[in-house]
Amino acid sequence: MTEPWMSADGIAAHLGVTKETVYVWIADKGMPAHKVGRLWKFQASEVDEWIRSGGTAQTPVDKPEVGDV
């Protein structure tokens, strides 16, 4: 049996975040999502793996490398 596709509302509820957060993560952090027409669809297993691998981690901005200072 294949895994069902989830909507933005469904994946937001699955993760306990808002739908707006989901859209920000798609745009800014590369959250795994598939565009079907004008809708975003998600596989919970892909998103869960992305979360576990640190996909939502905040990336430092302009952090100097050792020796650059």
MODELLER restraints for C-alpha pairs under 7 A, 6 or more apart:
rsr = mdl.restraints
at = mdl.atoms
rsr.add(forms.Gaussian(group=physical.xy_distance, feature=features.Distance(at['CA:5:A'], at['CA:41:A']), mean=5.98, stdev=0.5))
rsr.add(forms.Gaussian(group=physical.xy_distance, feature=features.Distance(at['CA:5:A'], at['CA:42:A']), mean=5.51, stdev=0.5))
rsr.add(forms.Gaussian(group=physical.xy_distance, feature=features.Distance(at['CA:5:A'], at['CA:43:A']), mean=5.39, stdev=0.5))
rsr.add(forms.Gaussian(group=physical.xy_distance, feature=features.Distance(at['CA:6:A'], at['CA:41:A']), mean=5.51, stdev=0.5))
rsr.add(forms.Gaussian(group=physical.xy_distance, feature=features.Distance(at['CA:6:A'], at['CA:42:A']), mean=4.98, stdev=0.5))
rsr.add(forms.Gaussian(group=physical.xy_distance, feature=features.Distance(at['CA:6:A'], at['CA:43:A']), mean=6.24, stdev=0.5))
rsr.add(forms.Gaussian(group=physical.xy_distance, feature=features.Distance(at['CA:7:A'], at['CA:40:A']), mean=6.46, stdev=0.5))
rsr.add(forms.Gaussian(group=physical.xy_distance, feature=features.Distance(at['CA:7:A'], at['CA:41:A']), mean=5.11, stdev=0.5))
rsr.add(forms.Gaussian(group=physical.xy_distance, feature=features.Distance(at['CA:7:A'], at['CA:42:A']), mean=6.40, stdev=0.5))
rsr.add(forms.Gaussian(group=physical.xy_distance, feature=features.Distance(at['CA:8:A'], at['CA:19:A']), mean=6.08, stdev=0.5))
rsr.add(forms.Gaussian(group=physical.xy_distance, feature=features.Distance(at['CA:8:A'], at['CA:22:A']), mean=6.98, stdev=0.5))
rsr.add(forms.Gaussian(group=physical.xy_distance, feature=features.Distance(at['CA:8:A'], at['CA:40:A']), mean=6.28, stdev=0.5))
rsr.add(forms.Gaussian(group=physical.xy_distance, feature=features.Distance(at['CA:8:A'], at['CA:41:A']), mean=6.61, stdev=0.5))
rsr.add(forms.Gaussian(group=physical.xy_distance, feature=features.Distance(at['CA:9:A'], at['CA:19:A']), mean=5.84, stdev=0.5))
rsr.add(forms.Gaussian(group=physical.xy_distance, feature=features.Distance(at['CA:11:A'], at['CA:42:A']), mean=6.92, stdev=0.5))
rsr.add(forms.Gaussian(group=physical.xy_distance, feature=features.Distance(at['CA:11:A'], at['CA:44:A']), mean=6.96, stdev=0.5))
rsr.add(forms.Gaussian(group=physical.xy_distance, feature=features.Distance(at['CA:12:A'], at['CA:18:A']), mean=5.55, stdev=0.5))
rsr.add(forms.Gaussian(group=physical.xy_distance, feature=features.Distance(at['CA:12:A'], at['CA:19:A']), mean=5.36, stdev=0.5))
rsr.add(forms.Gaussian(group=physical.xy_distance, feature=features.Distance(at['CA:12:A'], at['CA:22:A']), mean=6.36, stdev=0.5))
rsr.add(forms.Gaussian(group=physical.xy_distance, feature=features.Distance(at['CA:25:A'], at['CA:31:A']), mean=5.49, stdev=0.5))
rsr.add(forms.Gaussian(group=physical.xy_distance, feature=features.Distance(at['CA:26:A'], at['CA:32:A']), mean=6.99, stdev=0.5))
rsr.add(forms.Gaussian(group=physical.xy_distance, feature=features.Distance(at['CA:26:A'], at['CA:33:A']), mean=6.94, stdev=0.5))
rsr.add(forms.Gaussian(group=physical.xy_distance, feature=features.Distance(at['CA:29:A'], at['CA:55:A']), mean=6.61, stdev=0.5))
rsr.add(forms.Gaussian(group=physical.xy_distance, feature=features.Distance(at['CA:29:A'], at['CA:56:A']), mean=6.71, stdev=0.5))
rsr.add(forms.Gaussian(group=physical.xy_distance, feature=features.Distance(at['CA:31:A'], at['CA:47:A']), mean=6.91, stdev=0.5))
rsr.add(forms.Gaussian(group=physical.xy_distance, feature=features.Distance(at['CA:31:A'], at['CA:50:A']), mean=6.96, stdev=0.5))
rsr.add(forms.Gaussian(group=physical.xy_distance, feature=features.Distance(at['CA:31:A'], at['CA:55:A']), mean=7.00, stdev=0.5))
rsr.add(forms.Gaussian(group=physical.xy_distance, feature=features.Distance(at['CA:32:A'], at['CA:46:A']), mean=6.53, stdev=0.5))
rsr.add(forms.Gaussian(group=physical.xy_distance, feature=features.Distance(at['CA:32:A'], at['CA:47:A']), mean=6.06, stdev=0.5))
rsr.add(forms.Gaussian(group=physical.xy_distance, feature=features.Distance(at['CA:33:A'], at['CA:40:A']), mean=6.28, stdev=0.5))
rsr.add(forms.Gaussian(group=physical.xy_distance, feature=features.Distance(at['CA:33:A'], at['CA:41:A']), mean=5.85, stdev=0.5))
rsr.add(forms.Gaussian(group=physical.xy_distance, feature=features.Distance(at['CA:33:A'], at['CA:42:A']), mean=5.15, stdev=0.5))
rsr.add(forms.Gaussian(group=physical.xy_distance, feature=features.Distance(at['CA:34:A'], at['CA:40:A']), mean=5.59, stdev=0.5))
rsr.add(forms.Gaussian(group=physical.xy_distance, feature=features.Distance(at['CA:34:A'], at['CA:41:A']), mean=5.18, stdev=0.5))
rsr.add(forms.Gaussian(group=physical.xy_distance, feature=features.Distance(at['CA:34:A'], at['CA:42:A']), mean=6.35, stdev=0.5))
rsr.add(forms.Gaussian(group=physical.xy_distance, feature=features.Distance(at['CA:35:A'], at['CA:41:A']), mean=6.24, stdev=0.5))
